Amino acid sequence: MAVRIRLKRFGTKKKPHRRIVVCDKRRSRDGKTIEEIGHYDPSKTPPVIVVDNDRAKYWISNGAVPSEIVRSLLKKQGVL
């Protein structure tokens, strides 16, 4: 099973926010997830990024691959 760490869209039209989730690579963007490890709200100034560092490190050590955007968010939080 290929596991990815990526963003899942929530919110209303023109007011989106995102959750950082661990899911199967073959699932749709807003489909079933394995675990939610944080959230990201780019509409605030400055953007709000909240990540459970321990769980993110756990999933990366077990082979989960973060998407490009999540990788940059994790670098900002000091996980990578």
PDB file of N, CA, C and O in Angstrom:
ATOM      1  N   MET A   1       0.841  -1.181   0.000  1.00  0.00           N
ATOM      2  CA  MET A   1       0.000   0.000   0.000  1.00  0.00           C
ATOM      3  C   MET A   1       0.886   1.243   0.000  1.00  0.00           C
ATOM      4  O   MET A   1       1.743   1.391   0.871  1.00  0.00           O
ATOM      5  N   ALA A   2       0.689   2.127  -0.956  1.00  0.00           N
ATOM      6  CA  ALA A   2       1.432   3.375  -1.049  1.00  0.00           C
ATOM      7  C   ALA A   2       0.725   4.437  -0.213  1.00  0.00           C
ATOM      8  O   ALA A   2      -0.439   4.756  -0.456  1.00  0.00           O
ATOM      9  N   VAL A   3       1.432   4.978   0.765  1.00  0.00           N
ATOM     10  CA  VAL A   3       0.838   5.953   1.684  1.00  0.00           C
ATOM     11  C   VAL A   3       1.428   7.320   1.409  1.00  0.00           C
ATOM     12  O   VAL A   3       2.639   7.462   1.245  1.00  0.00           O
ATOM     13  N   ARG A   4       0.563   8.333   1.359  1.00  0.00           N
ATOM     14  CA  ARG A   4       0.969   9.714   1.120  1.00  0.00           C
ATOM     15  C   ARG A   4       0.497  10.599   2.266  1.00  0.00           C
ATOM     16  O   ARG A   4      -0.517  10.324   2.908  1.00  0.00           O
ATOM     17  N   ILE A   5       1.248  11.658   2.507  1.00  0.00           N
ATOM     18  CA  ILE A   5       0.814  12.721   3.406  1.00  0.00           C
ATOM     19  C   ILE A   5       0.451  13.877   2.493  1.00  0.00           C
ATOM     20  O   ILE A   5       1.305  14.389   1.769  1.00  0.00           O
ATOM     21  N   ARG A   6      -0.816  14.297   2.521  1.00  0.00           N
ATOM     22  CA  ARG A   6      -1.264  15.345   1.610  1.00  0.00           C
ATOM     23  C   ARG A   6      -2.356  16.192   2.240  1.00  0.00           C
ATOM     24  O   ARG A   6      -2.734  15.977   3.392  1.00  0.00           O
ATOM     25  N   LEU A   7      -2.860  17.154   1.481  1.00  0.00           N
ATOM     26  CA  LEU A   7      -3.878  18.076   1.971  1.00  0.00           C
ATOM     27  C   LEU A   7      -5.264  17.618   1.553  1.00  0.00           C
ATOM     28  O   LEU A   7      -5.458  17.109   0.449  1.00  0.00           O
ATOM     29  N   LYS A   8      -6.221  17.805   2.447  1.00  0.00           N
ATOM     30  CA  LYS A   8      -7.625  17.499   2.194  1.00  0.00           C
ATOM     31  C   LYS A   8      -8.386  18.814   2.343  1.00  0.00           C
ATOM     32  O   LYS A   8      -8.215  19.509   3.344  1.00  0.00           O
ATOM     33  N   ARG A   9      -9.220  19.166   1.370  1.00  0.00           N
ATOM     34  CA  ARG A   9      -9.892  20.466   1.368  1.00  0.00           C
ATOM     35  C   ARG A   9     -11.154  20.445   2.228  1.00  0.00           C
ATOM     36  O   ARG A   9     -11.961  19.518   2.156  1.00  0.00           O
ATOM     37  N   PHE A  10     -11.303  21.484   3.038  1.00  0.00           N
ATOM     38  CA  PHE A  10     -12.504  21.713   3.831  1.00  0.00           C
ATOM     39  C   PHE A  10     -12.880  23.180   3.700  1.00  0.00           C
ATOM     40  O   PHE A  10     -12.133  23.960   3.109  1.00  0.00           O
ATOM     41  N   GLY A  11     -14.000  23.556   4.230  1.00  0.00           N
ATOM     42  CA  GLY A  11     -14.425  24.947   4.191  1.00  0.00           C
ATOM     43  C   GLY A  11     -15.504  25.178   3.161  1.00  0.00           C
ATOM     44  O   GLY A  11     -16.008  24.245   2.537  1.00  0.00           O
ATOM     45  N   THR A  12     -15.847  26.441   2.997  1.00  0.00           N
ATOM     46  CA  THR A  12     -16.899  26.807   2.064  1.00  0.00           C
ATOM     47  C   THR A  12     -16.300  27.412   0.803  1.00  0.00           C
ATOM     48  O   THR A  12     -15.086  27.577   0.683  1.00  0.00           O
ATOM     49  N   LYS A  13     -17.167  27.732  -0.115  1.00  0.00           N
ATOM     50  CA  LYS A  13     -16.728  28.343  -1.365  1.00  0.00           C
ATOM     51  C   LYS A  13     -16.017  29.661  -1.076  1.00  0.00           C
ATOM     52  O   LYS A  13     -16.545  30.514  -0.362  1.00  0.00           O
ATOM     53  N   LYS A  14     -14.830  29.823  -1.629  1.00  0.00           N
ATOM     54  CA  LYS A  14     -13.978  30.998  -1.473  1.00  0.00           C
ATOM     55  C   LYS A  14     -13.444  31.209  -0.062  1.00  0.00           C
ATOM     56  O   LYS A  14     -12.828  32.240   0.205  1.00  0.00           O
ATOM     57  N   LYS A  15     -13.663  30.253   0.858  1.00  0.00           N
ATOM     58  CA  LYS A  15     -13.083  30.310   2.203  1.00  0.00           C
ATOM     59  C   LYS A  15     -12.550  28.926   2.589  1.00  0.00           C
ATOM     60  O   LYS A  15     -12.974  28.345   3.588  1.00  0.00           O
ATOM     61  N   PRO A  16     -11.622  28.408   1.789  1.00  0.00           N
ATOM     62  CA  PRO A  16     -11.149  27.049   2.075  1.00  0.00           C
ATOM     63  C   PRO A  16     -10.100  27.013   3.180  1.00  0.00           C
ATOM     64  O   PRO A  16      -9.387  27.990   3.409  1.00  0.00           O
ATOM     65  N   HIS A  17     -10.018  25.896   3.847  1.00  0.00           N
ATOM     66  CA  HIS A  17      -8.888  25.577   4.699  1.00  0.00           C
ATOM     67  C   HIS A  17      -8.576  24.108   4.453  1.00  0.00           C
ATOM     68  O   HIS A  17      -9.397  23.380   3.896  1.00  0.00           O
ATOM     69  N   ARG A  18      -7.419  23.683   4.858  1.00  0.00           N
ATOM     70  CA  ARG A  18      -6.979  22.341   4.525  1.00  0.00           C
ATOM     71  C   ARG A  18      -6.595  21.571   5.776  1.00  0.00           C
ATOM     72  O   ARG A  18      -6.155  22.156   6.766  1.00  0.00           O
ATOM     73  N   ARG A  19      -6.765  20.250   5.728  1.00  0.00           N
ATOM     74  CA  ARG A  19      -6.274  19.364   6.768  1.00  0.00           C
ATOM     75  C   ARG A  19      -5.111  18.565   6.201  1.00  0.00           C
ATOM     76  O   ARG A  19      -5.136  18.160   5.039  1.00  0.00           O
ATOM     77  N   ILE A  20      -4.108  18.342   7.010  1.00  0.00           N
ATOM     78  CA  ILE A  20      -2.970  17.525   6.603  1.00  0.00           C
ATOM     79  C   ILE A  20      -3.289  16.109   7.043  1.00  0.00           C
ATOM     80  O   ILE A  20      -3.435  15.841   8.235  1.00  0.00           O
ATOM     81  N   VAL A  21      -3.398  15.195   6.071  1.00  0.00           N
ATOM     82  CA  VAL A  21      -3.853  13.838   6.353  1.00  0.00           C
ATOM     83  C   VAL A  21      -2.896  12.800   5.772  1.00  0.00           C
ATOM     84  O   VAL A  21      -2.126  13.077   4.853  1.00  0.00           O
ATOM     85  N   VAL A  22      -2.972  11.600   6.338  1.00  0.00           N
ATOM     86  CA  VAL A  22      -2.248  10.441   5.826  1.00  0.00           C
ATOM     87  C   VAL A  22      -3.290   9.553   5.167  1.00  0.00           C
ATOM     88  O   VAL A  22      -4.290   9.198   5.791  1.00  0.00           O
ATOM     89  N   CYS A  23      -3.059   9.189   3.899  1.00  0.00           N
ATOM     90  CA  CYS A  23      -4.046   8.380   3.195  1.00  0.00           C
ATOM     91  C   CYS A  23      -3.375   7.517   2.132  1.00  0.00           C
ATOM     92  O   CYS A  23      -2.204   7.701   1.799  1.00  0.00           O
ATOM     93  N   ASP A  24      -4.144   6.581   1.619  1.00  0.00           N
ATOM     94  CA  ASP A  24      -3.694   5.741   0.527  1.00  0.00           C
ATOM     95  C   ASP A  24      -3.567   6.604  -0.733  1.00  0.00           C
ATOM     96  O   ASP A  24      -4.426   7.445  -1.003  1.00  0.00           O
ATOM     97  N   LYS A  25      -2.520   6.397  -1.482  1.00  0.00           N
ATOM     98  CA  LYS A  25      -2.250   7.198  -2.683  1.00  0.00           C
ATOM     99  C   LYS A  25      -3.373   7.106  -3.710  1.00  0.00           C
ATOM    100  O   LYS A  25      -3.609   8.056  -4.457  1.00  0.00           O
ATOM    101  N   ARG A  26      -4.069   5.970  -3.754  1.00  0.00           N
ATOM    102  CA  ARG A  26      -5.095   5.751  -4.774  1.00  0.00           C
ATOM    103  C   ARG A  26      -6.442   6.382  -4.430  1.00  0.00           C
ATOM    104  O   ARG A  26      -7.326   6.410  -5.286  1.00  0.00           O
ATOM    105  N   ARG A  27      -6.630   6.880  -3.229  1.00  0.00           N
ATOM    106  CA  ARG A  27      -7.886   7.515  -2.820  1.00  0.00           C
ATOM    107  C   ARG A  27      -8.018   8.910  -3.428  1.00  0.00           C
ATOM    108  O   ARG A  27      -7.028   9.533  -3.812  1.00  0.00           O
ATOM    109  N   SER A  28      -9.267   9.385  -3.506  1.00  0.00           N
ATOM    110  CA  SER A  28      -9.496  10.737  -4.016  1.00  0.00           C
ATOM    111  C   SER A  28      -9.039  11.767  -2.984  1.00  0.00           C
ATOM    112  O   SER A  28      -8.774  11.425  -1.832  1.00  0.00           O
ATOM    113  N   ARG A  29      -8.949  13.011  -3.399  1.00  0.00           N
ATOM    114  CA  ARG A  29      -8.434  14.070  -2.536  1.00  0.00           C
ATOM    115  C   ARG A  29      -9.211  14.188  -1.229  1.00  0.00           C
ATOM    116  O   ARG A  29      -8.613  14.333  -0.163  1.00  0.00           O
ATOM    117  N   ASP A  30     -10.532  14.126  -1.306  1.00  0.00           N
ATOM    118  CA  ASP A  30     -11.355  14.286  -0.110  1.00  0.00           C
ATOM    119  C   ASP A  30     -11.929  12.958   0.367  1.00  0.00           C
ATOM    120  O   ASP A  30     -12.929  12.946   1.085  1.00  0.00           O
ATOM    121  N   GLY A  31     -11.326  11.853  -0.011  1.00  0.00           N
ATOM    122  CA  GLY A  31     -11.821  10.530   0.350  1.00  0.00           C
ATOM    123  C   GLY A  31     -11.403  10.094   1.745  1.00  0.00           C
ATOM    124  O   GLY A  31     -10.973  10.901   2.570  1.00  0.00           O
ATOM    125  N   LYS A  32     -11.539   8.811   1.981  1.00  0.00           N
ATOM    126  CA  LYS A  32     -11.240   8.221   3.282  1.00  0.00           C
ATOM    127  C   LYS A  32      -9.751   8.358   3.606  1.00  0.00           C
ATOM    128  O   LYS A  32      -8.898   8.175   2.738  1.00  0.00           O
ATOM    129  N   THR A  33      -9.451   8.681   4.869  1.00  0.00           N
ATOM    130  CA  THR A  33      -8.066   8.862   5.295  1.00  0.00           C
ATOM    131  C   THR A  33      -7.715   7.885   6.401  1.00  0.00           C
ATOM    132  O   THR A  33      -8.596   7.315   7.046  1.00  0.00           O
ATOM    133  N   ILE A  34      -6.424   7.696   6.615  1.00  0.00           N
ATOM    134  CA  ILE A  34      -5.942   6.847   7.696  1.00  0.00           C
ATOM    135  C   ILE A  34      -5.870   7.640   8.988  1.00  0.00           C
ATOM    136  O   ILE A  34      -6.322   7.179  10.037  1.00  0.00           O
ATOM    137  N   GLU A  35      -5.292   8.853   8.906  1.00  0.00           N
ATOM    138  CA  GLU A  35      -5.129   9.675  10.107  1.00  0.00           C
ATOM    139  C   GLU A  35      -4.994  11.141   9.724  1.00  0.00           C
ATOM    140  O   GLU A  35      -4.431  11.470   8.680  1.00  0.00           O
ATOM    141  N   GLU A  36      -5.510  12.013  10.572  1.00  0.00           N
ATOM    142  CA  GLU A  36      -5.346  13.454  10.405  1.00  0.00           C
ATOM    143  C   GLU A  36      -4.236  13.903  11.348  1.00  0.00           C
ATOM    144  O   GLU A  36      -4.297  13.654  12.552  1.00  0.00           O
ATOM    145  N   ILE A  37      -3.221  14.567  10.797  1.00  0.00           N
ATOM    146  CA  ILE A  37      -2.077  14.951  11.627  1.00  0.00           C
ATOM    147  C   ILE A  37      -1.904  16.464  11.767  1.00  0.00           C
ATOM    148  O   ILE A  37      -0.951  16.909  12.406  1.00  0.00           O
ATOM    149  N   GLY A  38      -2.799  17.264  11.186  1.00  0.00           N
ATOM    150  CA  GLY A  38      -2.686  18.703  11.336  1.00  0.00           C
ATOM    151  C   GLY A  38      -3.653  19.451  10.448  1.00  0.00           C
ATOM    152  O   GLY A  38      -4.493  18.849   9.779  1.00  0.00           O
ATOM    153  N   HIS A  39      -3.529  20.778  10.445  1.00  0.00           N
ATOM    154  CA  HIS A  39      -4.339  21.596   9.549  1.00  0.00           C
ATOM    155  C   HIS A  39      -3.552  22.817   9.099  1.00  0.00           C
ATOM    156  O   HIS A  39      -2.556  23.205   9.710  1.00  0.00           O
ATOM    157  N   TYR A  40      -4.039  23.423   7.990  1.00  0.00           N
ATOM    158  CA  TYR A  40      -3.368  24.543   7.346  1.00  0.00           C
ATOM    159  C   TYR A  40      -4.435  25.502   6.847  1.00  0.00           C
ATOM    160  O   TYR A  40      -5.343  25.106   6.116  1.00  0.00           O
ATOM    161  N   ASP A  41      -4.323  26.761   7.241  1.00  0.00           N
ATOM    162  CA  ASP A  41      -5.282  27.785   6.808  1.00  0.00           C
ATOM    163  C   ASP A  41      -4.523  28.926   6.138  1.00  0.00           C
ATOM    164  O   ASP A  41      -3.993  29.803   6.820  1.00  0.00           O
ATOM    165  N   PRO A  42      -4.468  28.921   4.789  1.00  0.00           N
ATOM    166  CA  PRO A  42      -3.709  29.952   4.088  1.00  0.00           C
ATOM    167  C   PRO A  42      -4.415  31.301   4.007  1.00  0.00           C
ATOM    168  O   PRO A  42      -3.793  32.289   3.616  1.00  0.00           O
ATOM    169  N   SER A  43      -5.695  31.371   4.364  1.00  0.00           N
ATOM    170  CA  SER A  43      -6.436  32.629   4.244  1.00  0.00           C
ATOM    171  C   SER A  43      -6.109  33.615   5.362  1.00  0.00           C
ATOM    172  O   SER A  43      -6.379  34.807   5.218  1.00  0.00           O
ATOM    173  N   LYS A  44      -5.542  33.155   6.457  1.00  0.00           N
ATOM    174  CA  LYS A  44      -5.166  34.035   7.569  1.00  0.00           C
ATOM    175  C   LYS A  44      -3.831  34.699   7.251  1.00  0.00           C
ATOM    176  O   LYS A  44      -3.079  34.224   6.400  1.00  0.00           O
ATOM    177  N   THR A  45      -3.547  35.792   7.934  1.00  0.00           N
ATOM    178  CA  THR A  45      -2.268  36.466   7.772  1.00  0.00           C
ATOM    179  C   THR A  45      -1.574  36.526   9.114  1.00  0.00           C
ATOM    180  O   THR A  45      -2.088  37.219   9.992  1.00  0.00           O
ATOM    181  N   PRO A  46      -0.479  35.881   9.351  1.00  0.00           N
ATOM    182  CA  PRO A  46       0.221  34.906   8.499  1.00  0.00           C
ATOM    183  C   PRO A  46      -0.539  33.579   8.461  1.00  0.00           C
ATOM    184  O   PRO A  46      -1.370  33.320   9.332  1.00  0.00           O
ATOM    185  N   PRO A  47      -0.264  32.739   7.463  1.00  0.00           N
ATOM    186  CA  PRO A  47      -0.970  31.452   7.354  1.00  0.00           C
ATOM    187  C   PRO A  47      -0.767  30.588   8.607  1.00  0.00           C
ATOM    188  O   PRO A  47       0.324  30.544   9.175  1.00  0.00           O
ATOM    189  N   VAL A  48      -1.830  29.909   9.022  1.00  0.00           N
ATOM    190  CA  VAL A  48      -1.787  29.072  10.221  1.00  0.00           C
ATOM    191  C   VAL A  48      -1.422  27.649   9.814  1.00  0.00           C
ATOM    192  O   VAL A  48      -2.090  27.042   8.977  1.00  0.00           O
ATOM    193  N   ILE A  49      -0.349  27.121  10.418  1.00  0.00           N
ATOM    194  CA  ILE A  49       0.086  25.751  10.175  1.00  0.00           C
ATOM    195  C   ILE A  49       0.206  25.061  11.525  1.00  0.00           C
ATOM    196  O   ILE A  49       0.978  25.494  12.380  1.00  0.00           O
ATOM    197  N   VAL A  50      -0.564  23.977  11.721  1.00  0.00           N
ATOM    198  CA  VAL A  50      -0.498  23.194  12.946  1.00  0.00           C
ATOM    199  C   VAL A  50      -0.262  21.745  12.553  1.00  0.00           C
ATOM    200  O   VAL A  50      -1.058  21.159  11.819  1.00  0.00           O
ATOM    201  N   VAL A  51       0.841  21.161  13.044  1.00  0.00           N
ATOM    202  CA  VAL A  51       1.198  19.790  12.696  1.00  0.00           C
ATOM    203  C   VAL A  51       1.597  19.049  13.958  1.00  0.00           C
ATOM    204  O   VAL A  51       2.316  19.588  14.799  1.00  0.00           O
ATOM    205  N   ASP A  52       1.128  17.803  14.093  1.00  0.00           N
ATOM    206  CA  ASP A  52       1.580  16.920  15.169  1.00  0.00           C
ATOM    207  C   ASP A  52       2.920  16.337  14.716  1.00  0.00           C
ATOM    208  O   ASP A  52       2.957  15.381  13.943  1.00  0.00           O
ATOM    209  N   ASN A  53       4.016  16.920  15.203  1.00  0.00           N
ATOM    210  CA  ASN A  53       5.353  16.553  14.740  1.00  0.00           C
ATOM    211  C   ASN A  53       5.681  15.083  14.971  1.00  0.00           C
ATOM    212  O   ASN A  53       6.289  14.443  14.113  1.00  0.00           O
ATOM    213  N   ASP A  54       5.287  14.545  16.111  1.00  0.00           N
ATOM    214  CA  ASP A  54       5.589  13.139  16.412  1.00  0.00           C
ATOM    215  C   ASP A  54       4.927  12.203  15.421  1.00  0.00           C
ATOM    216  O   ASP A  54       5.560  11.264  14.937  1.00  0.00           O
ATOM    217  N   ARG A  55       3.660  12.444  15.113  1.00  0.00           N
ATOM    218  CA  ARG A  55       2.950  11.570  14.172  1.00  0.00           C
ATOM    219  C   ARG A  55       3.483  11.732  12.753  1.00  0.00           C
ATOM    220  O   ARG A  55       3.559  10.754  12.009  1.00  0.00           O
ATOM    221  N   ALA A  56       3.856  12.956  12.365  1.00  0.00           N
ATOM    222  CA  ALA A  56       4.429  13.175  11.034  1.00  0.00           C
ATOM    223  C   ALA A  56       5.742  12.423  10.894  1.00  0.00           C
ATOM    224  O   ALA A  56       5.975  11.773   9.875  1.00  0.00           O
ATOM    225  N   LYS A  57       6.608  12.502  11.907  1.00  0.00           N
ATOM    226  CA  LYS A  57       7.876  11.769  11.871  1.00  0.00           C
ATOM    227  C   LYS A  57       7.641  10.264  11.844  1.00  0.00           C
ATOM    228  O   LYS A  57       8.351   9.533  11.154  1.00  0.00           O
ATOM    229  N   TYR A  58       6.639   9.799  12.600  1.00  0.00           N
ATOM    230  CA  TYR A  58       6.307   8.375  12.615  1.00  0.00           C
ATOM    231  C   TYR A  58       5.919   7.890  11.220  1.00  0.00           C
ATOM    232  O   TYR A  58       6.427   6.868  10.758  1.00  0.00           O
ATOM    233  N   TRP A  59       5.030   8.608  10.549  1.00  0.00           N
ATOM    234  CA  TRP A  59       4.571   8.178   9.228  1.00  0.00           C
ATOM    235  C   TRP A  59       5.685   8.263   8.192  1.00  0.00           C
ATOM    236  O   TRP A  59       5.780   7.394   7.325  1.00  0.00           O
ATOM    237  N   ILE A  60       6.525   9.282   8.262  1.00  0.00           N
ATOM    238  CA  ILE A  60       7.632   9.392   7.315  1.00  0.00           C
ATOM    239  C   ILE A  60       8.633   8.265   7.531  1.00  0.00           C
ATOM    240  O   ILE A  60       9.166   7.715   6.568  1.00  0.00           O
ATOM    241  N   SER A  61       8.890   7.919   8.791  1.00  0.00           N
ATOM    242  CA  SER A  61       9.820   6.816   9.068  1.00  0.00           C
ATOM    243  C   SER A  61       9.253   5.467   8.630  1.00  0.00           C
ATOM    244  O   SER A  61      10.009   4.527   8.387  1.00  0.00           O
ATOM    245  N   ASN A  62       7.928   5.369   8.528  1.00  0.00           N
ATOM    246  CA  ASN A  62       7.298   4.120   8.075  1.00  0.00           C
ATOM    247  C   ASN A  62       7.017   4.112   6.576  1.00  0.00           C
ATOM    248  O   ASN A  62       6.315   3.226   6.089  1.00  0.00           O
ATOM    249  N   GLY A  63       7.549   5.077   5.839  1.00  0.00           N
ATOM    250  CA  GLY A  63       7.476   5.033   4.385  1.00  0.00           C
ATOM    251  C   GLY A  63       6.462   5.940   3.735  1.00  0.00           C
ATOM    252  O   GLY A  63       6.307   5.886   2.515  1.00  0.00           O
ATOM    253  N   ALA A  64       5.762   6.772   4.482  1.00  0.00           N
ATOM    254  CA  ALA A  64       4.808   7.700   3.871  1.00  0.00           C
ATOM    255  C   ALA A  64       5.573   8.804   3.151  1.00  0.00           C
ATOM    256  O   ALA A  64       6.575   9.306   3.661  1.00  0.00           O
ATOM    257  N   VAL A  65       5.104   9.176   1.976  1.00  0.00           N
ATOM    258  CA  VAL A  65       5.764  10.198   1.165  1.00  0.00           C
ATOM    259  C   VAL A  65       4.910  11.463   1.167  1.00  0.00           C
ATOM    260  O   VAL A  65       3.760  11.423   0.729  1.00  0.00           O
ATOM    261  N   PRO A  66       5.447  12.591   1.652  1.00  0.00           N
ATOM    262  CA  PRO A  66       4.665  13.830   1.635  1.00  0.00           C
ATOM    263  C   PRO A  66       4.591  14.426   0.233  1.00  0.00           C
ATOM    264  O   PRO A  66       5.528  14.297  -0.555  1.00  0.00           O
ATOM    265  N   SER A  67       3.466  15.081  -0.070  1.00  0.00           N
ATOM    266  CA  SER A  67       3.336  15.797  -1.338  1.00  0.00           C
ATOM    267  C   SER A  67       4.272  17.007  -1.297  1.00  0.00           C
ATOM    268  O   SER A  67       4.827  17.326  -0.246  1.00  0.00           O
ATOM    269  N   GLU A  68       4.448  17.677  -2.430  1.00  0.00           N
ATOM    270  CA  GLU A  68       5.377  18.811  -2.489  1.00  0.00           C
ATOM    271  C   GLU A  68       4.973  19.930  -1.539  1.00  0.00           C
ATOM    272  O   GLU A  68       5.820  20.501  -0.851  1.00  0.00           O
ATOM    273  N   ILE A  69       3.684  20.243  -1.499  1.00  0.00           N
ATOM    274  CA  ILE A  69       3.209  21.330  -0.637  1.00  0.00           C
ATOM    275  C   ILE A  69       3.360  20.953   0.832  1.00  0.00           C
ATOM    276  O   ILE A  69       3.800  21.767   1.645  1.00  0.00           O
ATOM    277  N   VAL A  70       2.995  19.721   1.170  1.00  0.00           N
ATOM    278  CA  VAL A  70       3.119  19.268   2.560  1.00  0.00           C
ATOM    279  C   VAL A  70       4.588  19.218   2.959  1.00  0.00           C
ATOM    280  O   VAL A  70       4.929  19.537   4.098  1.00  0.00           O
ATOM    281  N   ARG A  71       5.455  18.823   2.043  1.00  0.00           N
ATOM    282  CA  ARG A  71       6.893  18.792   2.334  1.00  0.00           C
ATOM    283  C   ARG A  71       7.389  20.193   2.718  1.00  0.00           C
ATOM    284  O   ARG A  71       8.160  20.336   3.668  1.00  0.00           O
ATOM    285  N   SER A  72       6.950  21.227   1.986  1.00  0.00           N
ATOM    286  CA  SER A  72       7.376  22.591   2.313  1.00  0.00           C
ATOM    287  C   SER A  72       6.795  23.049   3.652  1.00  0.00           C
ATOM    288  O   SER A  72       7.460  23.753   4.411  1.00  0.00           O
ATOM    289  N   LEU A  73       5.550  22.647   3.941  1.00  0.00           N
ATOM    290  CA  LEU A  73       4.937  22.995   5.231  1.00  0.00           C
ATOM    291  C   LEU A  73       5.672  22.318   6.386  1.00  0.00           C
ATOM    292  O   LEU A  73       5.889  22.929   7.432  1.00  0.00           O
ATOM    293  N   LEU A  74       6.055  21.050   6.195  1.00  0.00           N
ATOM    294  CA  LEU A  74       6.775  20.325   7.238  1.00  0.00           C
ATOM    295  C   LEU A  74       8.167  20.906   7.456  1.00  0.00           C
ATOM    296  O   LEU A  74       8.666  20.903   8.581  1.00  0.00           O
ATOM    297  N   LYS A  75       8.800  21.404   6.399  1.00  0.00           N
ATOM    298  CA  LYS A  75      10.101  22.059   6.546  1.00  0.00           C
ATOM    299  C   LYS A  75       9.966  23.341   7.366  1.00  0.00           C
ATOM    300  O   LYS A  75      10.828  23.642   8.191  1.00  0.00           O
ATOM    301  N   LYS A  76       8.890  24.096   7.142  1.00  0.00           N
ATOM    302  CA  LYS A  76       8.651  25.324   7.899  1.00  0.00           C
ATOM    303  C   LYS A  76       8.436  25.027   9.381  1.00  0.00           C
ATOM    304  O   LYS A  76       8.805  25.830  10.239  1.00  0.00           O
ATOM    305  N   GLN A  77       7.833  23.859   9.683  1.00  0.00           N
ATOM    306  CA  GLN A  77       7.575  23.485  11.073  1.00  0.00           C
ATOM    307  C   GLN A  77       8.753  22.774  11.716  1.00  0.00           C
ATOM    308  O   GLN A  77       8.734  22.516  12.919  1.00  0.00           O
ATOM    309  N   GLY A  78       9.779  22.453  10.934  1.00  0.00           N
ATOM    310  CA  GLY A  78      10.982  21.831  11.485  1.00  0.00           C
ATOM    311  C   GLY A  78      10.891  20.327  11.611  1.00  0.00           C
ATOM    312  O   GLY A  78      11.690  19.725  12.328  1.00  0.00           O
ATOM    313  N   VAL A  79       9.936  19.697  10.931  1.00  0.00           N
ATOM    314  CA  VAL A  79       9.792  18.246  10.990  1.00  0.00           C
ATOM    315  C   VAL A  79      10.822  17.583  10.081  1.00  0.00           C
ATOM    316  O   VAL A  79      11.413  16.568  10.452  1.00  0.00           O
ATOM    317  N   LEU A  80      11.040  18.144   8.902  1.00  0.00           N
ATOM    318  CA  LEU A  80      12.018  17.593   7.952  1.00  0.00           C
ATOM    319  C   LEU A  80      13.345  18.321   8.055  1.00  0.00           C
ATOM    320  O   LEU A  80      14.287  17.995   7.333  1.00  0.00           O
TER     321      LEU A  80
END
